[in-house]
Amino acid sequence: MSENILRYFAGGNTAKGFYSLYDSNLADIERVLLLTGRSQREKSEIMEQLLNKWKDQVCFIEIIYRANHPDQVEGFIIREKGFAIIDADPPRIIGEEYVGPQWETLDLEQEDRTANLGENQQILDSLQRKIQEQYAEAYKAYAKALRIHDDWEDIYIGRMNFTQADQVTEALLAKLFADTDKVTTKKSKILRRFLGAATPVGAVDFVDNITEGLQNRYFLKGRAGTGKSTLLKKVVAEAEKHGYDLEIYQCGFDPESLDMVLIRELGWAVFDSTSPHEYFPDRPGDSIIDMYELTVAPGTDETFAEEIAHIEAKYREQMQLGKKHLAEAQTVLEQLEDLYSKYFDHSRIANIYYEVEQSLSI
């Protein structure tokens, strides 16, 4: 990975609402600083300053980005130091599965004694309500898109050769685990993340960064319902039999499905390489597994062309609607952030940064 930085999302705007995977990545991290406070921009600024300070002093950093603002840092983890810092405000869910002995919260609002909002509090409250309304509408659109997607899948499921699909899976498993010892009792360490997310600017992903440096990449092609996620789940099950540590990247649209399984120890990743994260082989060790070509009755696209086109149009309409509502939420959020900048004393950020940097010396 470039600059020894791994980039991903730990929360996503999905058909199931905002979906949190933070605890999976913070498990066993000894020191976690949980930033809270109204200003998202302010929290990101502090984390970015710390990153610039520390990135050359450690071997490897994981940077987590915001699904509602993919250019902003939402948190980062330095595993070699047992340290993480993250925006811990809702809708993120943090600390339900694990809380370490040195986890602490820094409330940036408590640190700010200069705010005197008065009547402006009503304006802030109104903007916050508008943001939540737009997110609710976005999730409603994505949920409808998922129901439409199910109809899309049904076409291909009805034309699929499941015996052939099993054979494709078995052949891949034999290749992936060819030099692997027998079943072990060692428990796999599993980190669950998102390789991409639905954002106000459309789909954003970090596939190239996540897979950089791997010897082999297997690009799963195919249509909706052609067994890509099912294959990935079988890869996970096989890896767990052998005790390998896994990075599992769940689908940013339907988080109950999988988009990628990666084992760094073995140097490979298998991933769904279809829209909106469509990639093609561009280096040695890359190969395509086309589930449509290998497992679906020939001519299915042509036979159901009219029905597929109708379903796809409805699906894309809802996805665009979801994106529109995310963008509207972001516009209101920027207005909110501008008000925070106006009414809060942000000169203290330098002091807070210094205190954090000194207390958490890396």
N, C-alpha and C positions, 0 to 999 in steps of 0.2 A: 504494500500500500504506500502511496506517495506520502513522503514525510512521516512514515510510520503512524499514520492517522487512519482510523477506521470510522466511517461515517454511516449513520443509520437513524431511523426514527424509532422511538419507543412508545409513541402514542399515535393514533390515527383517526381520521374522520371517515368512518366506515358505514356500511349499511346497518350495522348494529349500534350506531351511535359512536360517541368518542370511546375508543378502545385502548386500554392501558396495558402495557407490557413492562412497565418500569421495574416492578419488584423482581422479575426474572433476572434483570441485569444488575440489580443492586444487592442481590443475595450474596452474603459472605463478605461484603465490603465493610471493613471495620469502621472507617471514618466517613460519614456522609454529612455534608452541610446542605440543609434544606432551606432554600431561599423562598421567602414569602413576601407578599406586598402587592399593591395594586398594579404597579407599572411593569409590564412585561419587558418593555424596552430597557428599563433600568437594570433589571436582573440580567438580561442578556449582555449589557455593556460590562457589568462587573465580571461575568464569566469570561467574556472575550478578552478582557484585560489580563485576567489570571492565565488564560490559555497562552497569550503572547509571552507572558513571563516564564511559563513553565515548559512550553513545548520543546525547547531545545535542551532541557535538563533531564528529560526522561526518555525511555526507549520507545514507549508506545502509549498513545492516547486514543480513547474512544470518544467521539463527539456525537452528541445526540441533538438533532435539529427539531425545530417546531413545525408541526404539520400545518399550523395556521399561518406560519411565516417562515418558509424553508430556508431563508437566508440568515435567520437568527439562531444562535445557540440556545438550546433548552437545558443543556447539562453536559458534563463530561466525566469520564471515569479514567483514573490512572490505576490500573490493577496492580502494577508492580509496587505501588506505594499504599495499596489498600485504601484509596481515597476517591471520593466522588463529590460533585457539587451539582445540584439540580433545582430547577424551578419546581417547587412542591405544591403550588396552588392548584385548585380544581380547574379543569375536570380531571387532572391527573390523579391516579390512585396510587399512593406510595405508602409502604409500611404495613400493608395488610398481611403479607406472607412472611416478612422478615424485618426486624429492626435490630441494628447492631448496637453494641455498648457505647460507641462513641458517635452516635448520630445526634445532631443538634440542629435547631431551627434558628435562623436569623431573619427576624421580621423587619423588613426595611421600613415599614410604616411606623413601627415603634421607634425606629431610629430618627424619624423625621418629626421634630417638635415644632416646626415652623408653619405647618399647614393650617390655614384658617379658611375653610371652604365656604362656610355660611350657606347662602342661598345656592351657591354653585353645586352643593351636594345633590340637589334635585336634578340638575343637568347631568351630573355624572351617573346618577341612578338611572335616569332615562336612557342614556347611551348604553349602559350595561344591559338593560332590558332588551334594547334593540339588537344587541349582539347575540344574546341568547336566543331571541326569536329567529334570527337568521340561521344560526346553527341548527335549531330544531327543524327548520324548513329544509335545510341541506340534508340532514339525516333522513327526513321523510322521503326526499327525492331518491336518495341512495337506496333506501329500503324498497321503494317501488321498482327501482332499476334491478335490484336483486331478484325480485319476484318475476320480472320479465326475463331476466337471465336464466332462471330455472326453466322457462318455456323453451328457450334457445337450446339449453342442454338436452332437454327431452328428445329433440329431433335426432341428435347424434347418439344418445344412449340407446335409442330404439334401433339404430343401425350398426351397433358396435359388436364386434366379435370378442367376447370376454375371454375366451380361451386364448386367443391370440394376444390379448392385452396381458394376460398372466405370463405368457411366454416372453413377451418383450420385457416385462418387469424382472422375471427370473434371470434372463440373459444379462440385464444391466446389473443386478445385484451380484451375480457371479463375477462380473468385471470389476465392480467397485470394491469388493471384499476378497479379491483373488488371493492376496497374500496375508490374509487375516487368520489369526489363531482361532481355535475353537471357542465355543460359548464360554463366557466368563461371568463371575458373580459381581464383578466391579460395576458399580452404578454410574451410568453416564451423567455428566454434567451438561445440562441443557440450557442454553441461552435463547430466549424467544424475542424476536425483534420484527421490525418492518423494514424491508429493503426500499420501499417507496411509500408514498402517501398521496391522497387527494388533497390538494392545496388550493388557495385562492387563485393561483396562476396555472392550475391544471396539475396533471400527474407529474411528480418529481421522484426520481429514484437514484440510488447510489450503487447500482449493480457493478459498474466498472471498478469502483473503489473497493467494494466488498470482495470481489473475486480477483483483484490484482495479486499477482505472485503465485497463484495456484497453478499446478501442473496440468490439470485437466478440468475442463468445463463442459458440462452436458446441457445442451440447449433443448428444452422440451417444447416442441411445436405441436400444433393441433387446434381443434376448435373447442368451443364450450362443451363440456360434458364428455370429453374424450379421455378422461382418466389421468390427467396430469397430476392433480392434487392427490389422488388415490395412490399413484405410483410413489410420490414423495413420502406419503405416510408409511408406505411399506419400506422405503429406504430408512426412515427413522426407526422403525421396529427392528430392522436387521442390525442397524448400528448399535442399538441398545443391547441387543443380544451379545455383542462383542465388547460392550463397555466403552465405546468411543464417546468422547466429548463432542457435542453438537452445537452448531448454530442453526436454529430453525427460524426462517423468515416467513411470517404468516402473511396472508393476503391482505393488502391494505383496503380492499373493497369488501370482501367477505372473510373476516378474521378467523373463521372456523376452517378455512381452507389454507393450504400451504403454497408458497411461491418459491421457496428455495430451501435446500438442505445442504449444509457445508460441514466438512470435517477437515480442519486444517492439518491435523496430524497425518492424514492420508493425501492431502494436497488436491482435493477435488470439491466441486460444487455441482449440484444438479438443480436446475431452476426452470421455472415456467418463463419461456422467452417469447411471450405473445403480448400484444398490446394490453396495457399501456407501457409495458417495459419490454419492448421487442428488440432483441439483439441478434446478431449473426456472427458466426465464427470469424475471427480476425487474427488468430495467432495459433502456433502449434499447440496441440493438446485439446483444441476445441472440436466438438462434434455435435451433430443434430440428431435428436430422436423425435421423429414426426409421428405422433400418435394417430393423427387422422389418416395418414398414408398407410400406417402399419396395422390399424385395428378397425377402421370404419369401412363399411361397404362402399366400393367404388361408385362414383356418380351421385353420392348423397348431396353434395353441394348443388349440383345441377337439378336433381329431382325436386329439392325443396327450396329452390332459389327464391321464388316469390315470397314464400312464408318467412324464410330467413331474413330477407331484405326488410320485410314489415316489422319483424321482431327487433332487428338491429336498429332500425330507425327509432322505434319507441324507446329502446334501451339508451341510445345515445342522447335522445331528448332529455331523459331524466338525469343522466350523468352531467349534461351541460347545465341543467337547472340546479343541480347540487353545487356545481362549481360557481355558478352565478351567486348563489346564496352565501357561499364561503367568501367570495370576493366582496359582497356587500357587508358581511360581518367584519372583514378586514378594514374596509373603508371607515366604518364607524369606530373600530378599535383605534385607528390612527387618530381620529378626532379626539378620542378619549385620552390617548397618550399625549397629544398636544396640550390638553387641559392639565394633565398631571405636570407637564413641564412648566406650565404657567403658574400653577398654584403651589407647587412643592419646591423646596430648596434642594436642587440637585447638585449643588456644589459639594455636598457631603459625600458624594459617591467616591471621590478620591480618598477620603478618610476611611470609609468602609472598606474599600479595596485594600488600603494599607493594613488595616487591622486584620482582615482575613488573610492576607498574604503573610503577615508576621506570625499569626497563630497557627497557620497550616503550612509551615515551611516545608517545601518539597525538596 
